[in-house]
Amino acid sequence: MSSLSARVRNAALWLALPLVGSCYQDPLLPIIGYENNDQACADDLDNDGDLLIDCADPDCLVESTLCGEIVPEVPSEDDEADLFTCHDFVDNDDDGQFDCGDPVCRDIPETCCIRENTDETCADALDNDQNGFADCEDFGCRNGIFVTVCDERTDATCSDELDNDNDGDADCDDSDCSLLPACLAQMGPETSLDACSDGTDNDGNTFTDCMDFSCSMSMDPEVLAYCANVPSEDTLEACTNGNDDDGNGFIDCFDFSCSMSDDPAVAELCADMPMETSLDACSNGEDDDNNGFVDCLDFSCSQSLDQDVIEHCEDILEITPEACSDGIDNDANSFTDCADFSCRTSDNPLVLQVCQESIGATTELANAKCTDDMDNDGDGFVDCDDWDCSHNPLVTECPTPKVCQP
């Protein structure tokens, strides 16, 4: 907040204060001001009205002498992975980051380092953690374990006119919604000339217009004539012009119609282009095909048909039942096991079973695990002290979930 805006707000609040005669009355709440000195950063008040109090406020971390890192005389060799070490102002694991600045602390919801990780905080139009991103634009919301408002995979979020997952497509324009009742009700056959030329996957089968057999093999002469004139991407010229000629989202040799062409000249061309499909290319740490994704983060590797590549990617990604239950952040993205998007949204039923069992797939199982005085998932938190229990809607034995306070 700028000093000018703060003064304007203070003046407005001053004018709104109740007066008895000419005497000043103490306001019920503190007047919004500054949080940039030792006094304001140690008074347990949110002086600048940004929802963050004292050392939880970045202003205090920068301006106050009370909130910086404490460097012990004897270097610490502890892990930075629990409530105490994530709030003690010490870089316990000596990795250059301390407390909530350490990704390890932010990966543990119980530390309350991530303040945008609930449906409420992810839908309030506020940047609660002051990291420059609000609501579903915030990584903590998009990947929050218990956040549903940022997932475009429910009837509610597929009909709210919002791009909840921040991928550029909202509601039924988002492929995540295409097979949900809310969108299926809007879909129709992809057989007419209009439906085969509107750029939309009208029947929700993941194929659009003339890429859909219902269009390209239509019994309607008008549709057949239209599809016959749609540019194809299978000639040497079309596979070298840098354009997506057939409008399927893939360009030149990244399009199967080029890379798997029966034309020897096209096949030779694509064979000589750098691709990210071999084991060497999927493990060299380089973006061989220049598509912005490296090695196993590239679909051409992670979804390869080459068994050697598959096994390599399974070893380093968090996509298998073993990797999603070993307590290790295998892909180094700061999320571990079922807290990782790749685990809890997996298409592998064995992975989903692991993640369901970690918090309880049924009310009975969830309540049993959350009242057995055991740390079932080995994260250092037991029963209702674990967010997996306190924020699981299936658990009825825990009190109202606590909300992280600044």
C-alpha positions as a printed Julia matrix, in Angstrom:
406×3 Matrix{Float64}:
   0.0     0.0     0.0
   1.43    3.4    -0.96
   1.88    6.07    1.69
  -0.58    8.34   -0.16
  -3.34    5.73   -0.28
  -2.75    4.91    3.37
  -3.09    8.6     4.34
  -6.29    8.92    2.33
  -7.78    5.86    4.03
  -6.71    7.13    7.44
  -8.31   10.5     6.76
 -11.56    8.85    5.71
 -11.61    6.72    8.83
 -10.83    9.76   11.01
 -13.8    11.64    9.55
 -16.03    8.62   10.19
 -15.11    8.36   13.89
 -17.92    9.08   16.37
 -17.48   12.24   18.39
 -19.02   13.23   21.7
 -19.01   16.99   21.64
 -15.43   17.75   20.65
 -13.94   14.76   22.44
 -12.19   11.94   20.59
 -13.46    8.41   21.1
 -11.26    5.36   20.71
 -12.3     3.34   17.64
 -13.41   -0.23   18.18
 -10.86   -1.45   15.62
  -7.39   -0.13   14.81
  -7.16    2.55   12.15
  -5.55    1.14    9.04
  -2.0     2.38    8.82
   1.46    0.9     8.36
   3.12   -2.37    9.28
   6.73   -1.45    8.7
   8.43   -0.93   12.05
   9.26   -2.94   15.14
   6.3    -1.65   17.14
   3.72   -2.38   14.44
   5.32   -5.75   13.74
   4.97   -6.94   17.33
   1.51   -5.74   18.39
  -0.6    -8.72   17.19
  -2.6    -6.35   14.95
  -3.11   -6.19   11.21
  -2.15   -2.54   11.04
  -2.27   -2.16    7.26
  -5.38   -4.22    6.69
  -3.83   -6.74    4.31
  -4.99   -9.77    6.34
  -1.44  -10.53    7.51
  -0.27   -9.85   11.06
   3.21   -8.91   12.28
   5.96  -11.22   11.02
   3.52  -13.02    8.74
   3.36   -9.78    6.76
   6.08   -9.44    4.09
   6.31   -5.74    4.98
   7.59   -6.72    8.42
  10.02   -9.21    7.01
  11.58   -6.41    4.97
  11.21   -3.41    7.27
  11.36   -4.75   10.83
  14.37   -5.95   12.79
  12.21   -8.53   14.57
  11.35  -10.82   11.72
  14.56  -11.74    9.94
  16.37  -15.05   10.03
  18.03  -16.0    13.31
  21.48  -17.46   12.71
  22.4   -19.71   15.67
  25.99  -19.74   16.92
  26.12  -23.48   16.33
  24.72  -24.31   12.87
  21.52  -26.36   12.96
  21.35  -29.73   11.27
  17.65  -30.38   11.85
  15.04  -31.0     9.2
  12.75  -28.09    8.39
   9.59  -30.14    8.27
   7.28  -29.54   11.22
   5.28  -26.79   12.88
   8.11  -25.64   15.14
  10.99  -25.63   12.68
   8.83  -23.92   10.07
   8.21  -20.95   12.37
  11.42  -20.59   14.4
  13.2   -18.03   12.12
  16.07  -20.51   11.63
  17.24  -22.12    8.4
  17.34  -25.52   10.06
  18.26  -27.57    7.01
  20.81  -25.01    5.78
  19.37  -24.82    2.28
  19.29  -21.02    2.09
  15.57  -20.73    2.86
  13.98  -20.5     6.28
  10.48  -21.15    7.6
   7.71  -20.44    5.08
  10.31  -19.39    2.52
  11.38  -23.02    2.41
   9.46  -25.16   -0.14
   9.48  -28.06    2.34
   7.45  -26.0     4.81
   5.03  -24.85    2.12
   4.44  -28.48    1.18
   3.01  -29.19    4.65
  -0.51  -27.74    4.97
  -0.42  -28.0     8.78
   2.3   -25.33    8.9
  -0.16  -22.82    7.42
   2.56  -21.47    5.14
   0.19  -21.59    2.17
  -2.77  -19.36    2.97
  -4.62  -19.86   -0.29
  -5.55  -23.51   -0.07
  -9.27  -23.7     0.77
 -12.42  -23.09   -1.24
 -13.03  -19.94    0.8
  -9.59  -18.37    0.32
  -9.49  -19.46   -3.31
 -12.75  -17.71   -4.18
 -12.56  -14.44   -2.22
 -10.85  -12.33   -4.93
  -7.99  -11.64   -2.5
  -4.29  -12.4    -2.74
  -4.28  -13.82    0.79
  -0.62  -14.77    0.82
   0.58  -11.68   -1.05
   2.56  -13.65   -3.6
   1.13  -11.75   -6.55
  -1.48  -14.35   -7.48
  -5.09  -14.46   -6.26
  -7.51  -17.37   -6.08
  -7.2   -19.91   -8.89
  -4.24  -18.09  -10.42
  -2.35  -19.11   -7.27
  -0.48  -22.41   -7.39
  -1.69  -23.19   -3.85
  -5.28  -23.02   -5.07
  -4.89  -24.86   -8.35
  -3.06  -27.7    -6.6
  -4.75  -27.51   -3.19
  -5.73  -30.93   -1.87
  -9.12  -29.76   -0.65
  -9.78  -27.01   -3.19
 -12.68  -27.75   -5.53
 -13.43  -24.26   -6.9
 -10.33  -24.39   -9.12
 -11.06  -27.79  -10.61
 -13.03  -27.65  -13.86
 -14.23  -31.23  -13.47
 -17.51  -30.86  -11.6
 -21.0   -29.92  -12.76
 -20.85  -26.82  -10.58
 -17.53  -25.49  -11.88
 -18.39  -26.45  -15.46
 -21.41  -24.15  -15.45
 -20.23  -21.1   -13.46
 -18.84  -19.11  -16.44
 -15.37  -19.12  -14.86
 -12.06  -20.57  -16.03
 -11.53  -22.32  -12.7
  -8.36  -24.17  -13.63
  -6.86  -21.15  -15.38
  -6.09  -23.01  -18.61
  -7.74  -20.48  -20.92
 -10.99  -22.41  -21.38
 -14.13  -22.02  -19.29
 -16.98  -24.43  -18.62
 -17.96  -26.62  -21.57
 -15.2   -25.15  -23.74
 -12.77  -26.92  -21.41
 -12.02  -30.54  -22.3
 -12.13  -31.4   -18.58
 -15.87  -30.72  -18.7
 -16.72  -32.39  -21.99
 -18.02  -35.66  -20.55
 -19.82  -34.26  -17.51
 -23.64  -34.15  -17.46
 -23.59  -30.34  -17.35
 -21.93  -30.3   -20.78
 -23.23  -33.5   -22.31
 -26.71  -31.99  -22.03
 -25.55  -29.22  -24.34
 -23.93  -31.52  -26.87
 -25.44  -32.9   -29.99
 -24.4   -34.98  -32.97
 -21.47  -33.9   -35.13
 -23.05  -34.73  -38.46
 -24.41  -31.54  -40.03
 -22.38  -29.1   -42.12
 -22.65  -26.5   -39.36
 -21.45  -28.94  -36.67
 -18.61  -30.14  -38.91
 -17.27  -26.65  -39.52
 -17.71  -24.78  -36.23
 -14.37  -25.7   -34.63
 -16.18  -27.39  -31.73
 -16.18  -30.99  -30.51
 -19.97  -31.09  -30.54
 -20.39  -34.73  -29.52
 -17.66  -34.74  -26.89
 -15.62  -37.59  -28.35
 -12.39  -35.49  -28.4
 -12.44  -35.17  -32.24
 -13.42  -31.91  -33.88
 -15.06  -31.26  -37.24
 -13.43  -33.2   -40.09
 -11.09  -34.97  -37.66
 -14.25  -36.76  -36.48
 -15.28  -39.8   -38.54
 -18.91  -38.7   -38.24
 -17.91  -35.75  -40.46
 -15.13  -37.13  -42.63
 -17.18  -40.27  -43.44
 -20.57  -38.56  -43.44
 -23.41  -39.69  -45.7
 -24.24  -36.04  -46.32
 -22.73  -34.94  -49.68
 -22.3   -31.34  -48.45
 -20.32  -32.47  -45.42
 -18.15  -34.84  -47.51
 -17.43  -32.06  -49.99
 -16.51  -29.67  -47.21
 -14.16  -32.15  -45.51
 -12.58  -33.05  -48.84
 -11.52  -29.42  -49.2
 -10.14  -29.03  -45.68
  -6.35  -28.7   -45.95
  -4.49  -31.85  -44.99
  -1.06  -32.06  -43.37
   0.56  -34.98  -45.15
   2.55  -33.52  -48.04
   6.19  -32.43  -47.96
   5.11  -28.8   -48.38
   2.48  -28.97  -45.64
   4.9   -30.7   -43.27
   7.54  -27.99  -43.63
   5.56  -24.74  -43.69
   5.35  -24.19  -39.92
   1.54  -24.12  -40.03
  -1.11  -26.29  -38.45
  -2.72  -26.96  -41.83
  -5.37  -29.39  -40.63
  -6.18  -27.44  -37.46
  -5.68  -30.33  -35.07
  -3.26  -28.51  -32.79
  -0.08  -30.15  -34.12
   2.39  -28.61  -36.55
   4.52  -30.3   -39.23
   6.41  -33.33  -37.92
   4.71  -33.06  -34.54
   1.55  -34.12  -36.39
   1.14  -37.88  -36.81
  -0.05  -37.29  -40.37
   3.5   -36.1   -41.1
   5.63  -38.15  -38.73
   3.85  -41.39  -39.75
   3.41  -40.49  -43.42
   3.65  -43.13  -46.17
   5.4   -40.57  -48.36
   9.15  -41.47  -48.29
  10.2   -37.82  -48.6
   8.02  -36.78  -45.64
   9.07  -39.8   -43.58
  12.75  -39.01  -44.22
  12.21  -35.35  -43.33
  10.58  -36.16  -40.0
  13.11  -38.88  -39.2
  15.89  -36.29  -39.4
  14.14  -33.82  -37.11
  15.06  -33.81  -33.41
  12.3   -35.6   -31.52
  11.86  -36.34  -27.83
  10.88  -39.98  -28.05
  13.95  -42.14  -27.46
  15.37  -43.09  -24.05
  18.42  -40.89  -24.7
  16.28  -37.9   -25.65
  14.0   -38.45  -22.65
  16.85  -38.49  -20.15
  19.38  -35.92  -21.39
  17.92  -32.89  -19.58
  17.31  -31.05  -22.87
  14.2   -29.92  -24.72
  15.09  -31.81  -27.88
  11.94  -30.95  -29.8
  11.82  -27.33  -28.59
   8.22  -27.55  -27.39
   8.92  -26.11  -23.95
   8.91  -29.43  -22.07
  12.0   -31.38  -21.04
  12.38  -35.16  -20.86
   9.6   -36.88  -18.91
   7.66  -33.63  -18.53
   7.07  -33.92  -22.29
   4.05  -36.03  -23.25
   6.11  -37.62  -26.02
   8.2   -39.18  -23.24
   5.74  -39.64  -20.37
   3.17  -41.21  -22.71
   5.67  -43.08  -24.86
   5.02  -46.57  -26.21
   8.7   -47.45  -25.72
   8.92  -49.66  -22.63
  12.39  -48.4   -21.74
  11.16  -44.81  -21.8
   8.05  -45.76  -19.81
  10.15  -47.39  -17.09
  12.55  -44.43  -16.98
   9.74  -41.91  -16.57
   7.99  -44.03  -13.95
  11.22  -43.97  -11.95
  11.44  -40.18  -11.82
   7.82  -39.03  -12.02
   5.15  -39.21   -9.33
   2.7   -41.33  -11.31
   2.87  -44.88   -9.92
   1.33  -46.37   -6.75
   4.84  -46.75   -5.32
   5.9   -43.16   -6.09
   2.61  -41.85   -4.72
   3.07  -43.53   -1.36
   6.81  -43.43   -0.59
   6.87  -40.1     1.28
   9.28  -38.64   -1.32
   8.79  -35.7    -3.67
   9.96  -37.77   -6.63
   9.49  -35.15   -9.32
  10.84  -32.3    -7.14
   7.8   -30.06   -7.64
   7.37  -29.4    -3.88
   4.35  -31.73   -3.58
   4.68  -35.21   -2.13
   2.62  -38.33   -2.8
  -1.13  -37.65   -2.84
  -0.54  -33.94   -2.3
   0.87  -34.01   -5.84
  -1.61  -33.28   -8.63
  -0.16  -36.13  -10.72
  -1.08  -38.62   -7.99
  -4.49  -37.52   -6.83
  -5.83  -36.92  -10.36
  -4.19  -39.99  -11.88
  -6.03  -42.13  -14.43
  -4.39  -45.19  -12.88
  -6.98  -46.85  -10.59
  -4.19  -48.28   -8.4
  -2.82  -44.78   -7.8
  -6.29  -43.44   -7.04
  -6.8   -46.28   -4.58
  -3.57  -45.33   -2.8
  -4.7   -41.72   -2.53
  -8.2   -42.59   -1.42
  -6.89  -44.91    1.27
  -4.48  -42.26    2.57
  -7.42  -40.2     3.85
 -10.23  -42.74    3.69
 -12.39  -43.5     0.68
 -15.57  -43.91    2.74
 -16.93  -42.17    5.83
 -16.47  -45.31    7.89
 -12.87  -45.84    6.81
 -12.02  -42.15    7.09
 -13.41  -41.87   10.63
 -11.61  -45.05   11.66
  -8.24  -43.81   10.41
  -8.75  -40.36   11.88
  -9.48  -41.63   15.4
  -6.97  -44.46   15.83
  -4.18  -42.37   17.46
  -1.85  -43.36   14.62
   0.04  -41.35   12.01
  -1.22  -43.51    9.14
   0.38  -41.5     6.36
   3.64  -40.88    8.2
   3.6   -37.12    7.81
   4.14  -36.32   11.49
   0.52  -35.38   12.22
  -1.98  -37.66   13.94
  -5.74  -37.9    13.48
  -7.56  -34.55   13.61
  -4.27  -32.62   13.77
  -3.67  -33.85   10.23
  -5.31  -31.79    7.49
  -6.12  -35.02    5.7
  -8.57  -35.64    8.52
  -9.63  -32.17    9.62
 -10.36  -31.03    6.05
 -11.76  -34.28    4.66
 -15.54  -33.87    4.16
 -15.98  -37.6     4.76
 -14.63  -37.3     8.31
 -17.36  -36.51   10.83
 -15.35  -37.2    14.0
 -13.11  -34.13   13.72
 -14.23  -30.69   14.84
 -14.74  -27.85   12.39
 -11.58  -27.56   10.27
  -9.19  -24.94   11.54
  -8.46  -22.04    9.26
  -4.91  -20.8     9.04
  -4.69  -17.37   10.62
  -1.98  -14.89    9.69
